[in-house]
Amino acid sequence: MRIDWQKYDPKGGYDELISSPGYARAPARGLARYLRSLSDQQLARRQRQADLAIEEMGITFTVYSQGENIDRAWPFDIIPRVFSNREWAHVASGLEQRVTALNHFIQDVYTEQRIIKDKVFPRAVLKGSKGFLPQLMGVKPRYGVWAHICGSDLVRDKDGTLYVLEDNLRVPSGVSYMIENRSVTKRVFPELFRKHHIEPVDDYPAQLFDMLASLSPRPLDYPEIVVLTPGIYNSAYFEHSFLAQRMGAELVEGSDLTVGDDDVVYMRTIHGPQRVDVIYRRINDDFLDPEVFRPESALGVVGLMRAWRKGNVALANAPGAGVADDKIVYTFVPKMIKYYLDQDPVIPNVPSYLCMDKNQRQHVLENLDQLVVKPANESGGYGMLVGPHASAAERKRFAALIRKSPRNYMAQPTLTLSTSPTLCDGKLEPRHVDLRPFILQAERTYVTAGGLTRVALVRGSLVVNSSQGGGSKDTWIVDAEVRH
Amino acid sequence: MLSRVAERLYWMARNVERAENSARLVSVYRDLMLDLPRGVGLEWRQLVDITGSEAIFDKRYKSAGERNVLRFMLADRDSPSSVLSCLVAARENVRTTRDLVPREGWECVNELYLFARRKLGGRTLPKGLYEVLSQVIAQCQQIAGLLAGTMSHGDAYQFVRAGRHLERADMTTRIVDVGSATLIAKGAELERLENRLWMHVLQALSGYQMYRQYVRRRIRAPATIAFLIQDTHFPRALAHNLERIQQALQPLPRSDGPLRALARVQRMIGDLDVTGLEREALHRYIDNVQLELGAIHTQIESTWLIPQLDEAV
């Protein structure tokens, strides 16, 4: 049996590869034709090959279960998701615009707060922000950039419009899987890479290194750059060690670093103490420096904030950047783009209702069965209400929560996420996907070619999280002008 | 290279080596108990004393019978030196330095850990315990060989070597100490028992055959002690291991302090005269050597593994 694209049915939703039964979208035509040429057995063999490669390459993610940390093989679907390079250029420009505006915003709230004085952004929202660190008022990091690494989540609705769902400005993860997914796909479908022009993704570590190096307080060719990890028990440890290796940087834990009386950061090596210039930190603000934040934190480094404020070490992302990683602040990003850049947003936000506004709150409370309600400061899908799937009791509980702390909630209509063909029990079936591209910003801005496509492997599910039955796919940016 | 990473590699090697040596020690002791007539004064309790873990043992157990001592030496997670504890620790050490240890090395350590947990992790010790111990010894040897054959012999590997040989040196002194065990017997009977004792000591260190080949004398206390302490060719002899530690430390930066501590033990060994050495004197001598080996460890630790940073700033 071969794939019959006539029988592949996205059920009225938007499919990333197929426009209508039997017809592939222009950038995916070559891929669809190739897949049709494979028998079911051949396809199944490729998937087994991929699973084996993942095991061999040791691509894992860590799940905490029953008191033990388990390294699980990374769940991967071999059928790529495809963008045309034209659409991607548009998306990339939108992401650059967005991160630029966000960095203007963060710098502004830590200095003059013009956007508040000009009544574009309410002071009350800043006051309620967990990520805002008042002790950093007046700090100006190099290039005025606070969020050096950003992972923004994009979703496509049933009419084909791409939206930004959220911006992750604290310690976004997933980029290592984007790179590994590509190397697995290359092993499994080498012939496709010969025929198509597919944008490479593996220059990310080099781009990351250059960006970090440009932050170094000492003008050196090879500044000492380290990746600061909370340790092997962190769910993203694979990525920390992957990025450190690919950049040729040391992977350090808090206890490897110390701040001297000269307010300079040193790492303990067998050659004695060695000065550190740039820290790509993968631990949260709260844990960075027990002297300033949580005194009981054993993950951080005493005096790190002192060293950073004196300009003796660079931190990426800068502490306090999380002020813009907040679901309420998110709703103001289109206004920030207009305010700081005098531009219209290239990629729209998902329409959102702010519960702190009386009229919008009323609308949310009256339509809880149709909306998704999100708390301001959680990530990973925690503390959310998915109205259409929730019980009456849950909706009642959320109504009470919203009334109690309106600043803490916002709501969005339930989107029908686009689908992409996915191999399920030997057959291609539509499954919902999202996309996380990564944006680097310092002196220059870099956007990954594509990003990490996450896929909900369970039929009808919208949950793409890998700990909850989600998987991922390779993402291709192809030159649609070239005829195959 | 980060100090923390060096520390983990060093302890990984020590833990694997210690697991192997504990398995050896228990095996030889069992043989001895079977071979020596009852009432000559050899007790399971002495095994605990030899490993210097009396305090932990007494807190955990009321009596020092075979069952308790075996459990303590092999499977007790509250004893950091039990075979199982060492392998748990070694696995954790490799897990946190997987970037530097070749993949097969990790797999090998992980497999051994899983094996030990399956066999020794239950409520009672398994039947065929001594088969299990041989397997542990063989797999520890495999790990050492695998690392030697697949890991670059740079700084990281030097810490593995230093850890392995320091641990082995220490355990060899402890196993020799078995030979200083007090036997209650007289005259020809004592001599016969003593010779049997030393034969088992040699066997514990896989040294019986090598002793025969190199020493070519019947097994007697002085010659055996000299062989196990002063021989530079036998891989479990003290002198040989000290030489290996020296080779590991020399290429490392700032190695003066640790090398000086090492030289002190080497002198002690050179000065040892085994002829007519009394049992008591041997025991005291071993104690002193162990203290000096501890001093080497302290030097390694303060120079590379957990350096004080005041010197920098």
Interface residues (C-beta under 8 A of the other chain):
Chain A: G58 G231 I232 S241 A244 Q245 E250 L251 V252 E253 S255 D256 T258 G260 D261 D262 V264 Y266 M267 R268 T269 I270 H271 G272 P273
Chain B: M1 L2 S3 R4 A6 R95 T96 R98 D99 R103 D155 L252 P253 R254 W304 I306 P307 L309 E311 A312 V313
